[in-house]
Amino acid sequence: MLLGNGRPVHLRPITPADGEALRDFHHSLSDQTVYFRFFSAKPELTDRDVHYFTEVDYDSRVAIVALDSEGIVGVGRYDALGDGRAEVAFVVRDDLQGRGLGSVLLEHLAAAARERGVERFIAEVLPENHRMIATFREAGFEVRQRREEDVLAVAFDIEPTAASVAVME
């Protein structure tokens, strides 16, 4: 696929063999991007983190990577909660943010989730993470959000809407 700037990227499921590439990707992210993803400073991914992020069952836990010629440039995942909902998260390398990759990751995760009986995505987002909030809104789903302590709780049904289909096209 091509990003909005014409840059080619390839999407595929994450595998345990992606561990070192995932660490390299994490190191390529700015401190702010890491903070927005993990809600804290996280200079390194531990072995336990790498195992958790790369060992998925492709049913209740699904993760995909976006790659270019330099390696991983984005990661998206969901973890099913067992009640038709799944927590969704994704992160894109700083220089590619705002180019449509987050939306593409979200579209692919939603399609995989629907195939596995998930009906709704939820996420916790820091209020100052405007780009993530915009990605959810611009995907064409009817996003509901409410403030819960220091985060925004975001929820949306992942059944395609006319708006989400238009965005995908």
GROMACS elastic network, one bead per residue, 0.5 to 0.9 nm:
[ bonds ]
;  ai    aj funct       b0    kb
    1     6     6  0.89084   500
    1     7     6  0.83198   500
    1     8     6  0.56338   500
    1     9     6  0.55705   500
    1    10     6  0.62396   500
    1    11     6  0.80947   500
    2     5     6  0.75825   500
    2     6     6  0.52126   500
    2     7     6  0.53495   500
    2     9     6  0.61112   500
    2    10     6  0.85878   500
    3     6     6  0.51833   500
    3     7     6  0.52347   500
    3     8     6  0.63047   500
    3     9     6  0.71935   500
    3    96     6  0.87340   500
    3    99     6  0.61274   500
    3   100     6  0.62268   500
    3   101     6  0.66273   500
    4     7     6  0.73623   500
    4    98     6  0.88822   500
    4    99     6  0.52973   500
    4   100     6  0.62748   500
    4   101     6  0.85013   500
    5     8     6  0.89061   500
    5    99     6  0.68268   500
    7    68     6  0.82739   500
    8    67     6  0.86797   500
    8    68     6  0.65737   500
    8    69     6  0.86612   500
    9    66     6  0.61780   500
    9    67     6  0.53651   500
    9    69     6  0.80883   500
    9    73     6  0.83942   500
    9   101     6  0.89002   500
   10    65     6  0.80969   500
   10    66     6  0.54988   500
   10    67     6  0.51567   500
   10    68     6  0.64182   500
   11    64     6  0.66698   500
   11    65     6  0.56586   500
   11    67     6  0.64159   500
   11   105     6  0.82985   500
   12    63     6  0.86894   500
   12    64     6  0.54755   500
   12    65     6  0.56669   500
   12    66     6  0.68044   500
   12    67     6  0.82791   500
   13    58     6  0.83515   500
   13    62     6  0.77575   500
   13    63     6  0.59414   500
   13    65     6  0.61316   500
   13    66     6  0.89290   500
   14    17     6  0.81901   500
   14    18     6  0.65975   500
   14    53     6  0.83530   500
   14    54     6  0.59384   500
   14    55     6  0.81024   500
   14    56     6  0.80134   500
   14    62     6  0.82966   500
   14    63     6  0.56675   500
   14    65     6  0.56600   500
   14    75     6  0.84302   500
   15    18     6  0.55324   500
   15    19     6  0.79192   500
   15    54     6  0.54008   500
   15    55     6  0.66637   500
   15    56     6  0.78649   500
   15    63     6  0.87063   500
   15    64     6  0.87545   500
   16    19     6  0.59049   500
   16    50     6  0.83259   500
   16    51     6  0.72269   500
   16    53     6  0.85165   500
   16    55     6  0.57456   500
   16    56     6  0.86119   500
   17    20     6  0.76024   500
   17    21     6  0.83484   500
   17    54     6  0.78830   500
   18    21     6  0.52326   500
   18    22     6  0.58788   500
   18    23     6  0.86475   500
   18    50     6  0.87562   500
   18    54     6  0.68283   500
   18    72     6  0.87837   500
   19    22     6  0.50927   500
   19    23     6  0.63781   500
   19    24     6  0.87808   500
   19    47     6  0.87719   500
   19    50     6  0.57710   500
   19    51     6  0.75296   500
   19    53     6  0.84261   500
   19    54     6  0.66324   500
   20    23     6  0.50181   500
   20    24     6  0.62415   500
   20    25     6  0.85648   500
   20    50     6  0.83971   500
   21    25     6  0.60730   500
   21    26     6  0.85545   500
   21    71     6  0.66518   500
   21    72     6  0.64530   500
   22    26     6  0.61276   500
   22    27     6  0.86333   500
   22    45     6  0.85928   500
   22    50     6  0.74172   500
   22    53     6  0.87381   500
   22    54     6  0.85301   500
   22    71     6  0.87728   500
   22    72     6  0.67994   500
   22    75     6  0.87196   500
   23    26     6  0.50432   500
   23    27     6  0.62925   500
   23    28     6  0.87450   500
   23    44     6  0.74631   500
   23    45     6  0.63130   500
   23    46     6  0.89362   500
   23    50     6  0.76185   500
   24    27     6  0.51023   500
   24    28     6  0.63602   500
   24    71     6  0.83870   500
   24    72     6  0.80914   500
   25    28     6  0.50578   500
   25    29     6  0.67586   500
   25    71     6  0.75532   500
   25    72     6  0.58066   500
   25    73     6  0.66695   500
   25    74     6  0.80254   500
   25    93     6  0.75581   500
   26    29     6  0.54875   500
   26    30     6  0.87093   500
   26    34     6  0.77195   500
   26    43     6  0.81358   500
   26    44     6  0.74328   500
   26    45     6  0.73932   500
   26    93     6  0.85796   500
   27    30     6  0.79227   500
   27    43     6  0.73820   500
   27    44     6  0.73856   500
   27    45     6  0.89316   500
   28    73     6  0.88830   500
   28    93     6  0.69690   500
   28    94     6  0.81809   500
   29    32     6  0.80390   500
   29    33     6  0.60559   500
   29    34     6  0.63579   500
   29    92     6  0.82398   500
   29    93     6  0.57703   500
   29    94     6  0.61982   500
   30    33     6  0.52160   500
   30    34     6  0.63204   500
   30    35     6  0.85686   500
   30    93     6  0.82748   500
   30    94     6  0.68004   500
   31    34     6  0.51640   500
   31    35     6  0.60785   500
   31    36     6  0.86149   500
   31    41     6  0.69741   500
   31    42     6  0.81691   500
   31    43     6  0.78916   500
   32    36     6  0.60769   500
   32    37     6  0.85889   500
   32    41     6  0.84228   500
   33    36     6  0.50682   500
   33    37     6  0.62153   500
   33    38     6  0.86486   500
   33    91     6  0.77663   500
   33    92     6  0.84159   500
   33    93     6  0.81528   500
   33    94     6  0.71530   500
   33   129     6  0.89459   500
   34    37     6  0.51192   500
   34    38     6  0.60128   500
   34    39     6  0.76721   500
   34    40     6  0.74237   500
   34    41     6  0.66241   500
   34    42     6  0.66168   500
   34    43     6  0.80732   500
   34    91     6  0.85047   500
   35    38     6  0.52933   500
   35    41     6  0.53811   500
   35    42     6  0.72793   500
   36    39     6  0.54238   500
   36    40     6  0.75766   500
   36    91     6  0.89515   500
   36   125     6  0.75667   500
   36   126     6  0.65424   500
   36   128     6  0.84368   500
   36   129     6  0.63967   500
   36   132     6  0.88931   500
   37    40     6  0.81039   500
   37    89     6  0.78251   500
   37    90     6  0.76573   500
   37    91     6  0.67094   500
   37   125     6  0.82410   500
   37   126     6  0.87804   500
   38    41     6  0.73502   500
   38    42     6  0.72903   500
   39    42     6  0.88546   500
   39   125     6  0.86577   500
   39   126     6  0.74404   500
   42    45     6  0.71161   500
   45    48     6  0.78780   500
   45    49     6  0.56142   500
   45    50     6  0.63400   500
   46    50     6  0.62955   500
   46    51     6  0.85668   500
   47    50     6  0.51359   500
   47    51     6  0.61415   500
   47    52     6  0.85921   500
   48    51     6  0.50980   500
   48    52     6  0.61243   500
   48    53     6  0.85845   500
   49    52     6  0.51026   500
   49    53     6  0.60418   500
   49    54     6  0.85002   500
   50    53     6  0.51665   500
   50    54     6  0.59771   500
   50    55     6  0.81859   500
   51    54     6  0.53744   500
   51    55     6  0.56205   500
   51    56     6  0.89237   500
   52    55     6  0.55759   500
   52    56     6  0.73952   500
   53    56     6  0.71515   500
   53    63     6  0.76869   500
   53    77     6  0.85100   500
   54    63     6  0.76726   500
   55    61     6  0.87977   500
   56    59     6  0.79939   500
   56    60     6  0.81358   500
   56    61     6  0.53206   500
   56    62     6  0.59389   500
   56    63     6  0.70024   500
   57    60     6  0.65393   500
   57    61     6  0.55834   500
   57    62     6  0.66894   500
   58    61     6  0.54607   500
   58    63     6  0.74258   500
   58   112     6  0.87712   500
   59    62     6  0.62154   500
   59    79     6  0.88688   500
   59    80     6  0.82168   500
   59   112     6  0.86013   500
   59   113     6  0.81183   500
   59   116     6  0.64609   500
   60    78     6  0.78599   500
   60    79     6  0.58525   500
   60    81     6  0.78819   500
   60    82     6  0.80548   500
   60    86     6  0.83719   500
   60   113     6  0.84951   500
   60   116     6  0.78027   500
   61    77     6  0.73114   500
   61    78     6  0.57866   500
   61    80     6  0.62578   500
   61    86     6  0.89117   500
   62    76     6  0.83535   500
   62    77     6  0.54751   500
   62    78     6  0.54942   500
   62    79     6  0.67412   500
   62    80     6  0.86697   500
   62   109     6  0.76226   500
   62   112     6  0.78991   500
   62   113     6  0.81467   500
   63    75     6  0.71291   500
   63    76     6  0.55489   500
   63    78     6  0.65287   500
   63    79     6  0.87972   500
   63   109     6  0.77566   500
   64    74     6  0.83850   500
   64    75     6  0.58178   500
   64    76     6  0.54021   500
   64    77     6  0.63568   500
   64   105     6  0.75740   500
   64   108     6  0.83961   500
   64   109     6  0.78207   500
   65    72     6  0.64499   500
   65    73     6  0.75671   500
   65    74     6  0.57186   500
   65    76     6  0.65193   500
   65    77     6  0.88300   500
   65   105     6  0.82893   500
   66    71     6  0.82860   500
   66    72     6  0.57217   500
   66    73     6  0.55747   500
   66    75     6  0.62079   500
   66    76     6  0.84443   500
   66    92     6  0.86798   500
   66   101     6  0.81794   500
   66   105     6  0.79509   500
   67    70     6  0.73870   500
   67    71     6  0.51952   500
   67    73     6  0.54493   500
   67    74     6  0.70686   500
   68    71     6  0.54451   500
   68    72     6  0.65975   500
   68    73     6  0.67377   500
   69    72     6  0.86212   500
   70    73     6  0.79974   500
   72    75     6  0.75479   500
   72    93     6  0.84655   500
   73    91     6  0.85661   500
   73    92     6  0.59500   500
   73    93     6  0.52427   500
   73    94     6  0.88436   500
   73    96     6  0.77111   500
   74    90     6  0.73130   500
   74    91     6  0.56247   500
   74    93     6  0.60227   500
   74    96     6  0.87251   500
   74   101     6  0.74917   500
   74   102     6  0.77909   500
   74   105     6  0.80726   500
   75    89     6  0.83871   500
   75    90     6  0.54397   500
   75    91     6  0.55376   500
   75    92     6  0.65874   500
   75   102     6  0.87742   500
   75   105     6  0.75380   500
   76    88     6  0.75837   500
   76    89     6  0.57988   500
   76    91     6  0.65290   500
   76    92     6  0.85817   500
   76   102     6  0.81091   500
   76   105     6  0.58125   500
   76   106     6  0.71828   500
   76   108     6  0.89023   500
   76   109     6  0.72110   500
   77    87     6  0.82812   500
   77    88     6  0.58083   500
   77    89     6  0.55162   500
   77    90     6  0.61601   500
   77   105     6  0.85014   500
   77   106     6  0.86641   500
   77   109     6  0.68349   500
   78    86     6  0.60009   500
   78    87     6  0.53658   500
   78    89     6  0.63522   500
   78    90     6  0.86278   500
   78   109     6  0.70650   500
   78   110     6  0.89158   500
   78   113     6  0.79614   500
   78   121     6  0.82611   500
   79    85     6  0.86749   500
   79    86     6  0.52513   500
   79    87     6  0.52485   500
   79    88     6  0.66553   500
   79    89     6  0.88872   500
   80    83     6  0.79115   500
   80    84     6  0.75288   500
   80    85     6  0.60103   500
   80    87     6  0.63534   500
   80    88     6  0.86755   500
   80   113     6  0.83767   500
   80   118     6  0.72651   500
   80   121     6  0.88692   500
   81    84     6  0.71185   500
   81    85     6  0.55600   500
   81    86     6  0.51860   500
   81    87     6  0.71550   500
   81   118     6  0.89971   500
   82    85     6  0.65902   500
   82    86     6  0.76472   500
   82   118     6  0.84141   500
   83    86     6  0.81743   500
   83   118     6  0.79984   500
   83   119     6  0.88873   500
   84   117     6  0.64288   500
   84   119     6  0.51691   500
   84   120     6  0.63494   500
   84   121     6  0.87301   500
   85   117     6  0.88610   500
   85   118     6  0.55987   500
   85   119     6  0.59918   500
   85   121     6  0.56579   500
   85   122     6  0.69655   500
   85   157     6  0.88278   500
   86   113     6  0.80625   500
   86   118     6  0.66211   500
   86   119     6  0.81118   500
   86   120     6  0.64276   500
   86   121     6  0.50351   500
   86   122     6  0.61425   500
   86   123     6  0.85054   500
   87   120     6  0.86368   500
   87   121     6  0.56783   500
   87   123     6  0.55066   500
   87   124     6  0.84751   500
   88   106     6  0.82929   500
   88   109     6  0.81745   500
   88   121     6  0.60258   500
   88   122     6  0.61237   500
   88   123     6  0.56747   500
   88   124     6  0.88149   500
   89   106     6  0.85814   500
   89   122     6  0.89355   500
   89   123     6  0.68372   500
   89   124     6  0.86842   500
   90   102     6  0.70231   500
   90   105     6  0.74082   500
   90   106     6  0.78075   500
   90   132     6  0.89435   500
   91    94     6  0.88817   500
   91    97     6  0.87611   500
   91   102     6  0.72230   500
   91   132     6  0.89264   500
   92    95     6  0.83260   500
   92    96     6  0.65488   500
   92    97     6  0.59197   500
   92   101     6  0.71477   500
   92   102     6  0.65699   500
   93    96     6  0.55734   500
   93    97     6  0.64040   500
   94    97     6  0.53147   500
   94    98     6  0.88505   500
   95    98     6  0.85329   500
   95    99     6  0.89299   500
   96    99     6  0.57727   500
   96   100     6  0.82529   500
   96   101     6  0.73443   500
   97   100     6  0.73959   500
   97   101     6  0.71456   500
   97   102     6  0.74191   500
   97   131     6  0.81300   500
   98   101     6  0.75108   500
   98   102     6  0.78194   500
   98   131     6  0.74428   500
   98   135     6  0.84361   500
   99   102     6  0.79328   500
   99   103     6  0.88359   500
  100   103     6  0.53075   500
  100   104     6  0.63203   500
  100   105     6  0.87952   500
  100   135     6  0.84158   500
  101   104     6  0.50064   500
  101   105     6  0.61596   500
  101   106     6  0.85318   500
  102   105     6  0.51298   500
  102   106     6  0.61363   500
  102   107     6  0.86253   500
  102   132     6  0.82289   500
  102   135     6  0.66589   500
  102   136     6  0.88766   500
  103   106     6  0.50018   500
  103   107     6  0.61064   500
  103   108     6  0.86776   500
  103   135     6  0.61157   500
  103   136     6  0.76726   500
  103   138     6  0.78622   500
  103   139     6  0.59986   500
  103   167     6  0.87010   500
  103   168     6  0.84870   500
  104   107     6  0.50623   500
  104   108     6  0.62679   500
  104   109     6  0.85701   500
  104   139     6  0.88159   500
  104   168     6  0.78575   500
  105   108     6  0.52777   500
  105   109     6  0.61240   500
  105   110     6  0.85570   500
  106   109     6  0.51130   500
  106   110     6  0.60325   500
  106   111     6  0.85930   500
  106   135     6  0.86902   500
  106   136     6  0.82294   500
  106   139     6  0.78415   500
  107   110     6  0.51518   500
  107   111     6  0.62336   500
  107   112     6  0.87156   500
  107   139     6  0.77818   500
  107   158     6  0.89670   500
  107   164     6  0.86482   500
  107   168     6  0.73958   500
  108   111     6  0.51287   500
  108   112     6  0.62250   500
  108   113     6  0.85062   500
  109   112     6  0.51417   500
  109   113     6  0.59805   500
  109   114     6  0.85612   500
  110   114     6  0.60571   500
  110   115     6  0.86292   500
  110   118     6  0.83268   500
  110   119     6  0.87416   500
  110   120     6  0.87199   500
  110   121     6  0.80303   500
  110   158     6  0.59182   500
  110   159     6  0.81459   500
  110   160     6  0.89405   500
  111   114     6  0.52529   500
  111   115     6  0.64218   500
  111   116     6  0.88923   500
  111   158     6  0.81366   500
  111   159     6  0.87785   500
  112   115     6  0.52494   500
  112   116     6  0.65874   500
  112   118     6  0.87009   500
  113   116     6  0.50844   500
  113   117     6  0.64003   500
  113   118     6  0.50482   500
  113   119     6  0.75121   500
  113   120     6  0.87490   500
  113   121     6  0.88879   500
  113   158     6  0.83230   500
  114   117     6  0.51801   500
  114   118     6  0.50636   500
  114   119     6  0.62366   500
  114   120     6  0.87736   500
  114   158     6  0.72515   500
  114   159     6  0.74395   500
  115   118     6  0.74722   500
  118   121     6  0.78395   500
  118   158     6  0.80040   500
  119   156     6  0.86454   500
  119   157     6  0.57341   500
  119   158     6  0.57097   500
  119   159     6  0.67535   500
  120   155     6  0.69166   500
  120   156     6  0.55245   500
  120   158     6  0.53729   500
  120   159     6  0.80419   500
  121   154     6  0.81291   500
  121   155     6  0.56799   500
  121   156     6  0.55523   500
  121   157     6  0.63457   500
  121   158     6  0.66643   500
  122   153     6  0.72095   500
  122   154     6  0.54810   500
  122   156     6  0.66415   500
  122   157     6  0.88742   500
  123   152     6  0.81361   500
  123   153     6  0.59918   500
  123   154     6  0.51502   500
  123   155     6  0.65508   500
  124   148     6  0.89719   500
  124   151     6  0.60712   500
  124   152     6  0.56104   500
  124   154     6  0.61080   500
  124   155     6  0.89125   500
  125   128     6  0.83057   500
  125   129     6  0.67246   500
  125   132     6  0.74686   500
  125   133     6  0.73573   500
  125   151     6  0.55926   500
  125   152     6  0.51557   500
  125   153     6  0.66130   500
  125   154     6  0.72854   500
  126   129     6  0.54050   500
  126   130     6  0.84137   500
  126   132     6  0.89407   500
  126   133     6  0.88995   500
  126   150     6  0.70442   500
  126   152     6  0.60742   500
  126   153     6  0.89629   500
  127   130     6  0.69445   500
  127   133     6  0.81727   500
  127   147     6  0.83600   500
  127   150     6  0.76227   500
  127   151     6  0.59494   500
  127   152     6  0.58885   500
  128   131     6  0.86242   500
  128   133     6  0.89571   500
  129   132     6  0.56698   500
  129   133     6  0.65330   500
  129   134     6  0.88015   500
  130   133     6  0.51243   500
  130   134     6  0.60363   500
  130   135     6  0.85798   500
  131   134     6  0.50586   500
  131   135     6  0.61740   500
  131   136     6  0.88366   500
  132   136     6  0.64382   500
  132   137     6  0.87192   500
  133   136     6  0.53245   500
  133   137     6  0.63637   500
  133   138     6  0.86257   500
  133   154     6  0.84870   500
  134   137     6  0.50154   500
  134   138     6  0.58047   500
  134   139     6  0.84016   500
  135   138     6  0.51450   500
  135   139     6  0.60857   500
  136   139     6  0.54427   500
  136   140     6  0.77400   500
  136   141     6  0.73561   500
  136   142     6  0.88841   500
  136   143     6  0.69470   500
  136   154     6  0.85655   500
  136   156     6  0.87515   500
  137   140     6  0.62260   500
  137   141     6  0.66479   500
  137   142     6  0.73563   500
  137   143     6  0.61473   500
  138   141     6  0.76808   500
  138   163     6  0.89173   500
  138   164     6  0.82993   500
  138   167     6  0.77607   500
  139   142     6  0.88745   500
  139   163     6  0.77813   500
  139   164     6  0.56389   500
  139   165     6  0.88713   500
  139   167     6  0.62465   500
  139   168     6  0.79874   500
  140   143     6  0.84199   500
  140   160     6  0.83136   500
  140   161     6  0.68956   500
  140   162     6  0.77141   500
  140   165     6  0.74748   500
  140   166     6  0.77524   500
  140   167     6  0.63891   500
  140   168     6  0.87864   500
  141   156     6  0.64561   500
  141   157     6  0.69598   500
  141   158     6  0.68337   500
  141   159     6  0.81337   500
  141   160     6  0.73230   500
  141   161     6  0.64777   500
  141   162     6  0.89219   500
  141   163     6  0.69755   500
  141   164     6  0.57313   500
  142   155     6  0.85496   500
  142   156     6  0.58392   500
  142   157     6  0.70818   500
  142   158     6  0.87790   500
  142   161     6  0.82867   500
  142   163     6  0.89914   500
  143   154     6  0.67505   500
  143   155     6  0.58675   500
  143   157     6  0.78387   500
  144   153     6  0.81724   500
  144   154     6  0.57257   500
  144   155     6  0.53441   500
  144   156     6  0.62005   500
  145   152     6  0.62033   500
  145   153     6  0.53784   500
  145   155     6  0.63507   500
  145   156     6  0.87623   500
  146   151     6  0.84756   500
  146   152     6  0.55285   500
  146   153     6  0.53408   500
  146   154     6  0.67800   500
  146   155     6  0.89938   500
  147   150     6  0.72345   500
  147   151     6  0.59242   500
  147   153     6  0.60939   500
  147   154     6  0.88344   500
  148   151     6  0.54526   500
  148   152     6  0.59140   500
  148   153     6  0.63612   500
  149   152     6  0.80674   500
  157   160     6  0.83569   500
  158   161     6  0.83425   500
  159   164     6  0.89138   500
  160   163     6  0.79477   500
  160   164     6  0.57532   500
  160   165     6  0.62421   500
  161   164     6  0.50581   500
  161   165     6  0.61212   500
  161   166     6  0.84828   500
  162   165     6  0.52531   500
  162   166     6  0.62119   500
  162   167     6  0.87402   500
  163   166     6  0.50807   500
  163   167     6  0.62683   500
  163   168     6  0.87259   500
  164   167     6  0.50333   500
  164   168     6  0.62105   500
  164   169     6  0.86589   500
  165   168     6  0.50423   500
  165   169     6  0.61966   500
  166   169     6  0.51570   500
